Amino acid sequence: MSNQKKKVFNKEKNKPSKDIERQSQEYLDGWKRCQADFENYKKQQEKRRKNLILYSTENIIMQILPVLDNFQASMEHIPSGREDCVWVQGIKHIQKQLEKVLTDNGVEEIKMKTGDKFNPNFCEAVAENEEGEKKQSADKNRIEKIILKGYKIGDKIIRPARVIVE
């Protein structure tokens, strides 16, 4: 009889112990999930913060780009024999400073050149050369002239290149 009581007592004693272990494990699992969720939240917030910083400068950059375009256009119209003048060197220096400001803020020029295949993801066709119809089809949709350079910040195109296609 004492053996029976002992067995019943042990069973009752173990049962609350298993419930406590199960509940403890549930609490531990919940805590681990909460901790993992918090770590993911921190990573997402850091990514959002970086993007905010990167893209918050976009407005001012869009105001600087036309100024840089004008400097680049002026460099194409330097009178012959005046390339080494002090004022021309000054204009070149200002242009380089503007380019550095853009580079320091994560802005990259979209690299392309005359003869490259037209890519609507990076380019905006502003005109099509009428002679392009006469050329062979292999030469069609090639960039004939770059009117304005394109720029991007990271993977985001902030201004597509404006081009004339053949």
N, C-alpha and C positions, 0 to 999 in steps of 0.2 A: 504494500500500500504506500509506503513511503517512496518507493521507486516511481509509482504513478504520479504522485504529487510533484516529485522532482521533475519528471518529464513535462508535466503540464506547466510547471513554474518556468522551466527553461524555454519552452515554446513561447510562453507569454513574454518572457524577458527578451528573447531574440526578435520577436515581432516588432515591438516599438523601435528596437535598434535598427532593423532593416528599413523601417519607415523613415527614421531620422537620416540614415545614410542616403536613401533615395531622395529625400527632400534636400539634403545638403548638396547632392550631385546636381539637382535641378537648379538650385541657387547658384552653384558654381558655374554651370553651363550658361545660365542667364547672365551672370556677371561677365563671362568671357565673350558672349555675343555683344553685350553692351560695350565692352571695351573695344572689340573689333569694329563695331559701328562708329564709335567715337574716333578711332584712328582713321577710318575711311572718311568721316566728316572733316577731320583736320586736313587730310590730303586734298579733298575737294575744295575746301576753303582756301588753301594755299594756291591751288591752281587758279581759282577765281580771282584771288588777289593779284597774281602775276598777270593774268589776262587783263584785269582792270587797269593795272599800271601800264601795260603794253599798249592797250587800245585807248586809254584816256588821252594819250598824246596825239591821237589820230587827227583831231580837229585842228590843232595848231600846225601839224605837219601838212595838212591839206591847204593851209594858208601859206606855208613856206614854199610848196612845190611850184606855184606859178612864178615866184621870185627866182627860184633856181632855173626854171625854164627860160626866163628872160636873160639870165646870165649866160646860159648855154647858147641861146640864139645870138647874143651879142658877140660871143667868141667866134661864131661862124662868119661874122661881118667885119672882122678887123681889116682895115685898109692894108693893102700890100706894103711891105716895108716898115710897118708899124708894130710888128709882132713883139719886138724887144723894148718897146717904150715902157716907161715906168708906170703910166696909168693902165696899160694893158696887163702888166704884171700884177698890179693892184687888183684889177678885176678878176684875174685868175685866182689870186689869193682869197678873195671874198667868196668866189665860187667853191673853192676847196673847203673853206670854213663851213659853208652851208651844207656841203656834202657830208662833212664830218659830223655835224650836228644831227643830220638824219641817220647816219650810220650808228652813232652813239645811242640813238633812240630806237634801234632795232629795225630801221627802214632799209630795205634792200632794193636796188634797181632790178627790174625784171630783165635778165640778160637776153638780148636778141639782136640780130643784125639783118641787114638787107640780104635777101635771098633765102632766109629761113621760111619754113612752112608756116602759114597763118594758123594760129591757134586761138580760137575764140575764148578760151579760158583766160588768156593773158593779154589779148589784143582786142581792139575795137577798130573795125574797118571804117574809115571816114570817107574813103573814095576808092573807086576801082578804075584802074587804067583801062581806057577803051582799047588800047593795043593788046591788052591781055587776052581778049577774045580771039585774036589772030594767032597768038602763040600756041604751041603745042599744049595739050591737056596736062602733060607732066609738069609744065611750068606754072600752071594755074594755081591760085591760092598761095602764092609766094609773096613775101613782103618785099615791095618795091622800094618804099621809103618810110622811115620812121619820123612821124610828125612830132610826137611827144613821147618821152620815155615813160614806161610804166613802173610802178613801185608797189611793194608789198611789205607787210609787217608780219613776220612769221609765215603762216600759210594763207593769211588773208590778203587779198588783192585790194589795195586802197585806191589805186588808179590803174586801169589797164592802159597799155601802150596804145597810142592812136597811130594807125598806119594806113598807108595806101597799098592795096594789093594789086597784083597783076591779073 
